[in-house]
Amino acid sequence: MLGAAPAKTRNPMFSIMPSVQRLVVLALVFGAMADAFAEPSAVFKSQKASFRIVTLIPGLNHPWSVAFLPSGDILVTERPGTLRMIQNSVLLDSPITGLPPVSAKNDQGGLLDIALDPDFADNHRLCLSYVARGEDGRGTEIACGELRGNHLHNVEVIFKALPKSGTGRHFGSRLLFASDGYLYATLGERGYRPQAQNRATHPGSLVRIARDGSIPPDNPFVGDPASQPEIYTYGNRNPQGLVEHPVTRELWMHEHGPRGGDELNRVIAGTNYGWPVISYGKEYFLPKPVGEGTHKEGMRQPVYYWDPSIAPSGMTFYTGPDFPGWAGDLFIGSLKFGELVRLELEDGQVINEERLLSRAFGRIRDVRQGPDGALYLLTDERNGRLLKVIPQD
């Protein structure tokens, strides 16, 4: 076992949870409610702030990620395969052209994350993660190109997660250009659990590559013939949150667990995070834990975990000016409960959790801090929205 046992969160409503049948009905009701706007005058109370939510852009089709350009324009990826531009607070009708072929079905795949090259202001280069089709099925790929006007030029595929497979789940796909100059990408294990412990395959890992897709010489498994050289960590189930701490420059990552066991982890090169050998989750169709237990020598414990699952997606550290009480806090979106989760950290440990916006706006897919220091949220719905968190006057 590596690391101390993590803190466990508890849902205060869990002890009064109604029957399974009633939960199904409630899920349908809340799904229908997600298409409606919350009252613009509604004030939300946090333990350390009061705030409102402003809808900036409605009408997005299952948006997955947002990026802010130096010009003030905003890019949003839509899972069905379109990249949209927002200019002067208006969503342009025509999607950006020139994208690589995206395989989008009625599953978890499609066009996913976007990351701007650190030199975007000069080279106009951005990178996209998406699901692509190949001879053996579908899998996550990363392509980069130059955004000129409404078209992506000189597009080049710089990474392909191998092997591809026929499943439609657990693509991972968060991207991050870190301060070390390298590009990190999270990869789910595609629903085939053993891949997460098999370093000969990419799925179930965090990979680290140079901007052109080449292999950094200090990657932990370079030179190991039994490992893919891009792998930076492994034993990961389906990570959809990745962020760099603004002060320490440590990387933080979260991942989905099964029926419990969603994890928050610090990224440490070469680390095995244990899936599916150890987990705090349970099987979906059987009342038993996943794997051998919760601890095993050589497999790292999460910093924090959720039981029941919140289905985390998107993540950012808050450093903006509007909410001094939130300074340094970690914000995470919840797909399952439609929540914005606020975590207070001290010495690398979570000391407090607060749940905000419960089902007020639907599934929260992405959480970003914009160049103005404000928090922005994307809701993953058929009529998804770009939201902004603003102080209550």
N, C-alpha and C positions, 0 to 999 in steps of 0.2 A: 504493500500500500504506500502511496506517495501522498503526502499532505494530510492535514487533519480532517476529521469528519466535518462536512459543510453544514451550514445552517439550513434548516428546512422551513419553507413557508407554508402557511396554512390558510386556506380560504375560509373566512369567517362565516360564509353561508353554507359551507359543506356539511356542518352538523345538522342543518335543518333541510337538507336536500330532499325534494319530493320524489315521487316514484319515477322510474325510467320512462313510463308512458307520458307522464306529465312533462318531463324534460324534453321529450321529442316535440310535443306541442309547443312548448315555450321556445324551442329553437326555431321552429317555423315562424312563430310570431315575431321574434326578434329579427329574423332574416328579412321579413317583410318591412319591419320598422326601419331597417338600415337604409332603405331608399329615401326615407324622409329626412328633412333637415332638422337638426336640433334648433331650438329657439335661439336666434342670434343674440338675444338679450340675456340668455342664461349665464349665470355666474357659477363657476366651479370653485370649490374650496379645497385647497391643499393644506397640509399641515403647516406649510411655510409660505403660502402665497394664495392670492385669489386671482382668477383669470377667466377669460372668455375665449371662445373659439370662433374664428372667422373663416367662412368658406371662401377661398380665393377662386377656385376653379371647380365647377361640377362637370358631369358628363364624361368622365374618364372611364375607359373600359378595362376594368381590372388592372389598375396601375400597380406597378411593382417597385419602381425606384424613381428617385428624383435627383437632379443635379443642377447646380446653380452656376451659370456662366459669368465670366468677368463683365460682360456687357449688360448684365441685369436680366437677360433672358433666362428661362428655366426649361430644362428638358425633363420629360417624363416618359418612362418606358411603360407600354401596355402589354400585358402578357399575351394577348392574341397575336402580337408580332409587329406592333407599330411603335415608332418613336415620335413623340409629339413635342412641339415647340410652343412655349407660352411667351408672348411678347406684349409688353405694356398691359399686363393683366388680362390678356385675351388669348384663348386657346386657338391656334391657327387651324384652319380646316384641313389643310393638306399635311399629311405626315411627312417626315423626313425620308427621302429616298436613298437608295444605295446600300441598304442593309444586307448582310449575308442572308441566305435562306434560313428561315426559322421554322422549326417544326412545332406547331401549336395545336394541341388537341384539347378536349374537355378534360384536362387533367392538370397536373402541377407544372407542366412544361410550357415553353414559349420563350418570349423575350423577357429577360429577367433584369439583371443589374446593369448599372452604368457607372463608370468611373472616369473622371477627367485626368488626362496626363498631367503630371506636375508642371509641365511647361505649356499647358493649353493656351495661355494668352499669346504665346509666340507661334506654336505649331498647330493649333486647332485640333489636336489629336484627342480622341476619346476611345474608350474600350467598352465593349458590351459582352455580357455573358448571356447565353441563350442555349436553347436545346436544338440540336441538329440531328438530322437523320443520316445513317450510314448503313453499310452492308449488314451489320449485326444488330441494328435497332437504332436507338436514340441515345444521346448523351450530351453533357454540357461541353460547350466550346466557348472560346474567347476570341473575339475579333476586334481589331483596332483600325481606325480610319480617321481621316481629316474632315472635319465639318466645315464646309464652305457654303454659305447660304443655306439652302434647304436640301443639300445633298451631301452624302458621306463619300468621300473620294479615297482612292488608294487603300481600299479595305484589304486587310491581311489577317488570316486566321493564325494566331500565335500559340494556341494551346487547344488540345483535344483530350478530354478525359476518356481513358480507355480501361476496360472495354465498354462499348455501347451495349445496351440491353433493350428488351422489349417492354419493360415496365414504364409506367407513367408517373412515378413518384420519386421523391427524395433527390432532387437535383442540386440542393444547396444553392450555390451561385452568388453569394455576396462577394464583391470585389473591393479591394482597398489598395491604393498606392500609399505605402507607408513612408515615413521620413527616411528610411534607409535606401529609398529609391526603387525598391522592388514592388512588384505587384503580387498581392496575395489573393487567393480565391478559395472559397469554401465549396466542398463537394459532398453531397449526400451519398449514402451507400446504395442508392437506387432500390431500396427495399430488399436487397439481398445481403443479409447481415454479415456473412463471413468476409465479404470484401473489406469491411472496415478494419479487420485485423491482418489483411493480406497486402503487404506493401508492394507486391508485384503488380497491383492494380491501383488506379487512382481513386475510385469512389470510396467515400468514407474518410476523407482526409482534408487537410488544409494544404494547398500547394503554394509555392513561392517561385516566381519566375522574374527574369529581367523584362524590361519594357518590350524587347523584341522577341520574347519567348524563350530566350536562352536560359541555361541553368546557372544560378549563382554558385560559385565554387565552394562556398561555405554552407550550402544546404546540408542537413544532418546525415543524409543517406547517399550522398554522392560517392561513387566508387563501390557501392554495395550492389553486386549483380542481382540480388534477390529483391531489390527495391526500385521503384520509379524515382528518378533523381529529383523530380519536382516536389516530392512529398516533404512537408515541413512538420506536420503532426498527423496522427492517425488515431483510429479507434473512435471516430466521430460518426454520429448517426445522420443528422440532417441539419447542418448549421446554416442559419439565415440571418445572423447578426455578426458584424465584425467592425471593430473600431480601435483607433489608437488613442491612448490616454494623452491628453494635451500637455501634461507636465512630465510624467515618467517615461513616456514613449513606449510603454508596454502595450501589447496588443491584447484585446479582450474579445472573446467569441462566445456566442451562445448557440445552443442546438436543441432541436425538438427531441423529446423522449416519447415513449409509448405509454399512454394512460398514466402519466406521472413521470418524473425523472427528466424534465426539461432542465438543461444545465447552463450555468454561467461559468466560464473558464478563463484563466489567464493563459495566453499562448506562450508555450515554452518549446523551443526547437527540439524535435526528436521525441516528443512526449506521446505516450499511448494513453488516451483518455478512456479506454476500457470497453467501449461498445463493441459487440453485444455481450461480452463476458461478464461485465459488471454493469449494473444500472439500478436506479431508484424507481424505475417504471415497472408496469405490469403488462402481461400479455393482453392483447385486445379481446380475445374471445375465450380466455381461460383465467380463472381467478388465481393466478400464480405469478411470482416475480419473473422477470427476464434474467436469463443467464445463471451464473453460479452464486450470485449474491451482490452485495453492494461494495465490497472491498476485495482487492487482490494485490499481492506484491507486484510491483513494477507497473501498476496502472494508477493513474493519478485521480484523486478525488476532485470533484468540482468545487469551486469556491462557494457556490450556492446552487440550490436546485428547487424546483417547484413540484409539489404534489398536492392537489391534482395539477395537470398540465395547464399552462396558459397559452401554449402554442406561440412562442416568441418569434418576432420578425422585425428586423430593423433595430438600430441601436445607435445612440450618440451620447457623448458627455456634454453636459451643459456648461458653457462658459460665458453666456451672454449677459448683457447689462440689465435686462428687464426684471429679473427675479433673483436678487442677491441671495435669498434663502436657499436657492437651488444650486448655487455655485459648486461645481465639481460633481454633481449628481449624475447618475447614469439613467437614461431614459430608454425604455424598450417598449415596442408595440406588442399587443396581444391579439392574435387572430381569434382565439376561442372565446374570449370574454369581451372583445371590443374595448380593451382597456389600454391606457397609457400607464406603464409601470415605472415608478420612480424608486431608485435604489440609492441609499446613502452609503458611501464607502469610507472606511477608515483603516489605514495600514493594510490595504489590499483585501479587506474583508467587508462583507455587507453587514451593516449595523442596523439598518431600518429599511423596510419596504412599504410603499404606499401605492394603492391602486386608484387611478383617476379615470373619469369618462366612461364608466362601465356601461357599455352598449349604447351610449348616446349617439355615436356616429357610425357604428358598424366595425368590421374587422380592420384593425390597424396594421398595415403591411410594412410601412417604412416610417422611420423617424430620423429626421436630419436637423442639424443646426445650420441655418442659412448664413450668408455673409453679413447680414444685419444683426446677427446674434440671436435671432428668434428661432423657436422650435417650429418645424413644419412636419405635418403628418400626411400620409397617403392612406386612403381607405380602399380596401380590396373588395370592390363590389362591381356589379354590372354598370351602375351609375356611380362610379367612384369619385372621390373628391380630393383636392389638395387643400389642406386646412392649415391655419396659422394660429399659434397660441399667443395671445396678447394679454397684457396686464389689465386687470379691472381698475378703471379710473376711480 
